[in-house]
Amino acid sequence: MVYSFIGFLLLFALIGLSSAWRSRGTKADYYLASGNVKAWLVGLSAVATNNSGYMFIGVIGYTYATGLASIWLMVGWIAGDFLASLYVHKRLNQATQSSGEVSYAGVLSNWYGQKHQPVQRLIGVISLLFLLTYASAQLVAGGKALHVLLDWPLWSGALVGAILVAIYCVAGGIRASIWTDAAQSIVMILAMGILLVTAVTHLGGLDSALLQMHSVDGFMDWLPKDLVFAGWLGAVLFVVSWVFAGLSVIGQPHIMVRFMSLNDSGNMKQAKAWYYLWFILFYCMATGVGMLARIHLPEVATFDAELALPTMAQQLLPPVLVGLILAGIFAATMSTADSLVLSCSAAVTHDILPHNVEKTGLLKLVTIAITGIALLLALSNNQSVFNMVIMAWSGLASAFAPLLIFLCFGKRPSQAVSIVAIIMGFITALLWRQFDLHAMVYEGLPGILSGLAVLVAGEYAFQKMKSGS
């Protein structure tokens, strides 16, 4: 088990290091691969970044605890993601090419060729804070997996992941991240597929597995029992909340930078085809594994649900395949962590500092420092991976998605209105979670809507002023 796991880690490291041969030694190449990435690589990289340790650890844990009702998380998330992509991805890629910017914040603040520096700095600061939290969650997920499968201390997985991420990010920047993501996405889907088939087989086949799931009280209900609102209202709010969670992908700099790096916006359909086919297949298998884990591991009261996948793998699979599962979990955490670290590095060197850093040596030093901070946060963490990721995901989406949507519709919000919309969405999401209202509705829904409300009000006021003059 250990040898197969180490073998996969070395493979990922070698792929990342090999990207250094293609490096052009420029900032644009380090953060955006010179905007010259093939469609299939963009698709696989984006889906690997999206399907993070959150999917292997958080979603499977949620499905283990919730049952069939967790399927709405998958349906809503993918539907919202797809709806957002219909109008945003191609326009973001075109704006990246026309603006010449290398960061998500830079493109949003320079969409029409008139840079709004305060907007860029604000986006950079919020990105840095939340992406660091997100990165630490990925390292925590890796630590949990190593703790269960190899009986290593919880800190060890976080440390190993941080070291590997730092090595290949420093070697090749975003290109190394994209290349390793593509390899990691293949390992991830193989690992999940093998565990799914094995788990069904051990229960005597699909019919037997379904029968045992139905025997668990409430496990096969279509909606969770703990909905705040009963009846159709609670059902609609539950599903719509997760649609907004999927739509929130356009507010995630570490994912959207993949689509920004596409070599030709005309290839966006091809990139999205790779992305959604892989995403749907993987999410379906992850949901199935989470439900099967409840039958294999029925000790709900005394069991950490987020350890369901590694624990079940250890019980059902031979050591060499357990190594593959562990590699799949680590692949998921690293494919997201490296993207987050690079996005944080870009936020510091390109968006926040008063003078942009251009020397690649300094860019790499900042990347190492960011990785170190994420590791420290992971080692001091006492929250679940699921909660950490959802908090970061909703905060970023509430701050940035409204402005990006508005820009894609050809609107030109002023600098002041843009700043108010970002702050309003951001604060709304934080307060919603602070007062535990996220049990009723996912905080990204009110966050995004409040930001859009500010932008619409600003546009209305501008039009009134214009018509009055």
Buried (B, 14 or more C-beta within 10 A) or exposed (E): BEEBBBEBBEBBBEBBBBBBEBBBEBBBBBBBBBBBBBBBBBBBBBBBBBBBBBBBBBBBBBBBBBBBBBBBBBBBBBBBBBEBBEBBBBBBBBBBBEBEBBBBBBBBBBBEEEBBEEBBBBBBBBBBBBBBBBBBBBBBBBBBBBBBBBEBEBBBBBBBBBEBBBBBBBBBBBBBBBBBBBBBBBBBBBBBBBBBEBBBEBBEEEEBBBEBBEEBEEBBEEBBEEBEEEEEEBBEBBBBBBBBBBBBBBBBBBBBBBBBBBBBBEBBEBBBEBBBEBBBBBBBBBBBBBBBBBBBBEEEEEBEBBBBBBBBBBBBBEBEBBBBBBBBBBBBBBBBBBBBBBBBBBBBBBBBEEEEBEEBEEBBBBBBBBBEBBBBBBBEBEEBBBEBBBBBBBBBBBBBBBBBBBBBEEBEBBBEBBBBBBBBBBBBBBEBBEEEBBEBBBBBBBBBBBBBBBBBEBBEEBEEEEEEE
